[in-house]
Amino acid sequence: MELRHGALAAFTLADPVAKVAAVQALWDQRDALALDSQAALPAPPQPGRPDQPALVLPKEVPRRSPYTAEGHAALMHSIAHIEFNAINLALDAAWRFAGMPDAYYHDWLRVAFEEAQHFSLLSGHLRTLGHAYGDFVAHDGLWTMAENTRHDVSARMALVPRTLEARGLDATPIIQAKLRKVGSTAALQAVDILDTILREEVGHVAIGNHWYHWLCQREGLDSALFHAQAAGRYGGPSLKPPFNLAARRLAGFSQQELDALPTLVAPKPAAVPHTV
């Protein structure tokens, strides 16, 4: 089996269990896989994914309190959905972009494997809550950015691992704090799962950082300027504090990049004057 063809085959699988198994098989065979870094592979219109969850606009996803059983399940489902998308994102990075060094493809296979493990952990947790992946609605924001950057590997590295996934480094400790406050057995089990995910997501963002800067050097790009240009061109999101500076530093962000984070926060809308 060839690595990029195998990644594409796994990418097209709709059943989550089958997708996880295919990624696991690729990972187990990684040392024996051939690699054709130059092949231009035919792109399917969408990644393989199940009929459920139903996908809605982000504003249509109901807000629920994590202090209720249903709210806790919905929160874990939303994170599971992120991790399922992250499997497809990593596989997409591996099969879609030709002409990269061999290490690039092996890095993204590792990310796909770890994202599959995260999805499995969260799916198992959902089962203990009496739910399954697909029981709640979800949105397609992560995949929208992948679609927007499908022709530009530099923009993909800038806006998916370095922006969207880095936002997860910021958000996870906040979610964990809420779950610790809930204090139930299920909530504390979820905190432990998120510990594993956070630790490995630091590595995923670091991989994105590494290849982003490698691409900028290859293409003669100013990394800060190109990131801003890509965000404007492809709809990169603004950031939301507080920032997990320690995790971002471990993931390879420079002090200059960390110092610039507040400038990437969208300003709050001006208050509307009250009139009688």
Secondary structure as GFF3:
##gff-version 3
##sequence-region A 1 276
A	DSSP	alpha_helix	3	12	.	.	.	ID=ss1
A	DSSP	alpha_helix	16	28	.	.	.	ID=ss2
A	DSSP	three_ten_helix	30	32	.	.	.	ID=ss3
A	DSSP	three_ten_helix	58	60	.	.	.	ID=ss4
A	DSSP	alpha_helix	69	96	.	.	.	ID=ss5
A	DSSP	alpha_helix	102	128	.	.	.	ID=ss6
A	DSSP	alpha_helix	141	148	.	.	.	ID=ss7
A	DSSP	alpha_helix	153	159	.	.	.	ID=ss8
A	DSSP	pi_helix	160	165	.	.	.	ID=ss9
A	DSSP	alpha_helix	166	182	.	.	.	ID=ss10
A	DSSP	alpha_helix	185	219	.	.	.	ID=ss11
A	DSSP	alpha_helix	223	234	.	.	.	ID=ss12
A	DSSP	alpha_helix	245	250	.	.	.	ID=ss13
A	DSSP	alpha_helix	255	260	.	.	.	ID=ss14
A	DSSP	three_ten_helix	261	264	.	.	.	ID=ss15
###
